[in-house]
Amino acid sequence: MIRGRSRLAPPAVGCRACLERPFRVHSRTDFGDLQMSELAPFFFYAAAVLALVGIMLGLSYFLGQSASRKYTDTPFESGIVSVGSAQFRTAVHFYLPAILFIIFDLEVVFLFAWAVSVRETGWTGFIEIVVFIVILLAALFYLWRVGALDWRTGIQRRELRELRGAGGVTNKKEFQL
């Protein structure tokens, strides 16, 4: 303290509370004495966005086609009229491995974030990322043991069990994927 004042940094330029009480410690998230003039840019931005959306919807309504033709409401794909029903079952045996790939691929984002800040995080960050990777490896091992990463269909798995020879060796000449 120097003559009743603390040794804090000079006040921020835009904060009204800092200008009135320059050496008082407070948070910028304290909205108690926030004035409407400080919120004016936010309200202007919100009004501009709403006006732009309204103009775009209004122009599409007034300038768009209003004539209703015979095939206006029929669904088509790339100009080809659809045939049959879209309600059918498909065997997507790679669905679960694809979802697992997406999940594990997203984990790489966390690894990149750690790699960028590896010097700032120090040993604490290193220990945290090691725990993170161990958890990922444990989950991958569990999914492998459960068989979630197996792309074979049920019929292929049954045929593979039937083709197992002595010592668990598979006769690959007879087995077809």
Long-range contacts (C-beta under 8 A, 24 or more apart in sequence): 91-153, 93-151, 93-152, 93-153, 94-151, 96-148, 97-148, 97-149, 97-151, 100-143, 100-148, 100-149, 104-136, 104-140, 107-132, 107-136, 152-177
